[in-house]
Amino acid sequence: PISRTVREGGDRLAAMSNKIRAVYEALESRKNKQALKLLVPLLEKKPDSGQLRILKALAQLRSGKVEDALKVARELKTHREVEEDEGLLGNLALVFREAGLPGEATECFAGAWARHPNSESLGRQVFTAYGREKSFLKQQQTAQKLHKQ
């Protein structure tokens, strides 16, 4: 009975993974309204999922619903799941960059690095983000912090 339960749970996870993959494919092929439609049932099942909410924000942004997308993205800036996962953090930063707000993308990385100061990869992300902003003094300070680690 235990293995069957695990297998059924795995089947459900695989089904969810396939649905999420379909959302990514819709976004990559610029079918943003389709992506939003695919996200509705997924978000009903997992309304607190950082990954799904970031995908929703990206689809909304690309569909022209900029204010809605930014509202969702700003809520996620301090979401624990996003701060812990660099992939999600990168996707959230993508939403801000595509909206023309690279400073908010930098804030995401800087905030995560402040909470995880030993993460060299987050430090590199902060360094790169400051470069995109042309904030060279902060970029230099970040480089010095990274060098001291």
C-alpha positions as CSV (number, residue, x, y, z in Angstrom):
1,P,0.0,0.0,0.0
2,I,2.8,2.5,0.8
3,S,4.5,2.0,-2.6
4,R,1.1,2.5,-4.4
5,T,0.5,5.7,-2.5
6,V,4.0,7.0,-3.4
7,R,3.5,6.0,-7.0
8,E,0.1,7.8,-7.1
9,G,1.7,10.8,-5.6
10,G,4.5,10.6,-8.1
11,D,1.9,10.3,-10.9
12,R,0.2,13.5,-9.6
13,L,3.6,15.2,-9.5
14,A,4.4,14.1,-13.0
15,A,1.0,15.3,-14.2
16,M,1.6,18.7,-12.6
17,S,5.1,18.8,-14.1
18,N,3.7,18.2,-17.5
19,K,1.2,21.0,-17.1
20,I,3.9,23.4,-15.9
21,R,6.0,22.4,-18.9
22,A,3.1,23.2,-21.2
23,V,2.9,26.7,-19.6
24,Y,6.7,27.2,-20.3
25,E,6.2,26.0,-23.9
26,A,3.3,28.4,-24.3
27,L,5.4,31.3,-23.0
28,E,8.4,30.4,-25.2
29,S,6.2,30.4,-28.3
30,R,4.6,33.7,-27.3
31,K,1.2,32.2,-26.7
32,N,0.7,34.3,-23.5
33,K,-3.1,34.0,-23.3
34,Q,-2.9,30.3,-23.6
35,A,-0.3,30.3,-20.8
36,L,-2.7,32.2,-18.6
37,K,-5.5,29.8,-19.3
38,L,-3.2,26.8,-18.5
39,L,-2.2,28.5,-15.2
40,V,-5.7,29.1,-13.8
41,P,-6.4,25.4,-12.7
42,L,-2.8,25.1,-11.5
43,L,-3.1,28.2,-9.3
44,E,-6.4,26.9,-8.0
45,K,-4.6,23.8,-6.8
46,K,-1.5,25.6,-5.5
47,P,-2.3,29.3,-4.9
48,D,0.9,29.9,-2.9
49,S,3.3,28.5,-5.5
50,G,6.0,31.0,-6.2
51,Q,6.8,29.3,-9.5
52,L,3.2,29.5,-10.8
53,R,2.7,33.0,-9.7
54,I,5.9,34.2,-11.4
55,L,4.8,32.5,-14.6
56,K,1.5,34.2,-14.3
57,A,3.2,37.6,-13.9
58,L,5.3,36.9,-16.9
59,A,2.3,35.9,-19.0
60,Q,0.4,38.9,-17.9
61,L,3.3,41.2,-18.6
62,R,3.6,39.8,-22.1
63,S,-0.1,40.1,-22.6
64,G,0.0,43.8,-21.9
65,K,-1.4,43.6,-18.4
66,V,1.6,45.4,-16.9
67,E,0.1,46.7,-13.7
68,D,-1.4,43.3,-12.8
69,A,2.0,41.6,-13.6
70,L,3.9,44.1,-11.4
71,K,1.5,43.7,-8.6
72,V,2.1,39.9,-8.5
73,A,5.8,40.3,-9.0
74,R,6.2,42.8,-6.2
75,E,4.3,40.5,-3.8
76,L,6.8,37.8,-4.6
77,K,9.9,39.8,-3.9
78,T,9.9,38.7,-0.3
79,H,8.3,35.3,-0.8
80,R,10.4,32.7,1.0
81,E,10.2,30.1,-1.8
82,V,11.5,32.7,-4.3
83,E,14.3,33.8,-2.0
84,E,15.5,30.2,-1.6
85,D,15.5,29.3,-5.2
86,E,17.9,31.1,-7.6
87,G,15.9,29.8,-10.6
88,L,12.7,31.5,-9.4
89,L,14.7,34.6,-8.4
90,G,16.0,34.8,-11.9
91,N,12.5,34.4,-13.4
92,L,11.2,37.1,-11.1
93,A,14.1,39.4,-12.2
94,L,13.1,38.7,-15.8
95,V,9.6,40.0,-15.1
96,F,11.0,43.2,-13.8
97,R,13.6,43.6,-16.6
98,E,11.0,43.0,-19.3
99,A,8.8,45.6,-17.5
100,G,11.7,48.1,-17.8
101,L,12.5,48.1,-14.1
102,P,16.0,46.6,-13.8
103,G,16.4,48.3,-10.4
104,E,13.7,46.1,-8.9
105,A,15.4,43.1,-10.3
106,T,18.6,44.2,-8.6
107,E,16.7,44.6,-5.3
108,C,15.5,41.0,-5.6
109,F,19.1,39.7,-5.9
110,A,20.5,42.1,-3.3
111,G,17.8,41.2,-0.8
112,A,18.4,37.5,-1.3
113,W,22.2,38.0,-1.0
114,A,21.7,40.0,2.2
115,R,19.9,37.0,3.7
116,H,22.4,34.5,2.3
117,P,25.7,36.4,2.4
118,N,27.8,33.3,1.9
119,S,26.2,32.5,-1.5
120,E,28.8,33.4,-4.1
121,S,26.4,32.8,-7.0
122,L,23.9,35.3,-5.5
123,G,26.8,37.8,-5.1
124,R,27.6,37.3,-8.8
125,Q,24.0,37.9,-9.7
126,V,24.1,41.2,-7.7
127,F,27.3,42.2,-9.4
128,T,25.8,41.5,-12.9
129,A,22.6,43.3,-12.0
130,Y,24.5,46.4,-10.9
131,G,26.3,46.3,-14.2
132,R,23.0,46.2,-16.1
133,E,21.9,49.3,-14.2
134,K,25.3,51.0,-14.9
135,S,25.7,51.4,-11.2
136,F,29.4,50.9,-11.3
137,L,30.3,52.1,-7.8
138,K,27.9,49.5,-6.3
139,Q,29.3,46.9,-8.8
140,Q,32.8,47.7,-7.5
141,Q,31.7,47.4,-3.9
142,T,30.0,44.1,-4.7
143,A,33.2,42.8,-6.3
144,Q,35.2,43.8,-3.2
145,K,32.8,41.9,-1.0
146,L,33.0,38.9,-3.2
147,H,36.8,39.0,-3.2
148,K,36.9,39.0,0.6
149,Q,34.8,35.8,0.8
